[in-house]
Amino acid sequence: MLFEPEQGGFFYYSPNGKQIALSNPQSISLVNADGSNLRRDVLTFPLVGTFSEYQYHPVPVWAADSGSLRVAIPPAETMNDPLPPTGLWRIPTDGTPAVLLGNIQAMPFAWPDNAFAPDLQHVLYAMMVGERTANINELRLANPDSSGALVYDSGESLNFNGWAPDSQHFMYTIYGGPRMGIYLGSIGQPAAIMASEPSSLRNITWVDNQRFAYFGQNGSSWELRISHPGGTNHAFIDTLSGDYAKWMFKTPEKPDPWYNLSGRFPDSCFETTRRHSCLNGGVFFSAQKKSRYTSKQVYERGTK
């Protein structure tokens, strides 16, 4: 045991598996994976106002070389008008102080945990514009120090969903107005609409750089499908019934890279409300019907 209960916070392993970032409501700390060399409070900040018993924990993003992290810290006063800025920080692991890279005006309560692209070269965030009652938000793309911000899109109640692993594609949702829908964006390219009804797709999750899986509504059932950016074939995998069908794609908690280089699916799991379905040893077990597909079959479904 590294820490007593409730002392460690949320934890994030470095890509090389040798260090852990510990996120708490007012600080981020670092520790070696074996519990040694604890560096408390490498970044401290005021408690972020949530107006509830829930305490916000920032989500740091590791650099590929495990030598530093990036993290977006929302303001303490999240309901002030004008809204205070969200800070973009770089945290080195060599003991030197954290550096404030820049600030963004991120939308309150749409926590900017996913603002940094996985390669740390860009940030994306939703920003309120105009009168608050109009609920118009802009999706802005900027450099990692917040400079060079460009408006990628805007819409009523627009919300940024997250980056793809390739750091080029991303998803966002417009919840109201004539352009309501779920969109797939790409740096330097216009967005493509994935669904005109935001509630018709659920649990959209990237499985690797080229494919994402999701639940699509079909009557009273939810179909688990896999697709890729620009693909017209949203390949069917399985069906789950009921209003509370959920799934989550997981990769193993191990220090070596998640995805192998052979083009096959990694050892991974689809977790649903009913049972687990895993790609272990190259076999996919369906969430509900206990069907099984080889990793090659699932891979081919997502690349047609």
Buried (B, 14 or more C-beta within 10 A) or exposed (E): EBBEEEEBBBBBBBBBEEBBBBBBBBBBBBBBBEEEEEBEBBBEBEEBBBEEEEEBBBBBBBBEEBEBBBBBBBBEEBEEEEBBBBBBBBBBBEEEEBEEBBBBBBBBEBBBBBBBBBBBEBBBBBBBEEEEEEBBBBBBBBBBBBEEBEEBBBBBBBBBBBBBBBBBBBBBBBBEBEBBBBBBBBBEEEBEEBBEEBEBBBBBBBBBBBBBBBBBBEEEEBBBBBBBBEBEEBBEBBBBEEEEBBBEBBBEEEEEEBBEEEEBBBBBBBBBEBEBBBBBEEBBBBBBEEEEBBBEBBBEBBBE
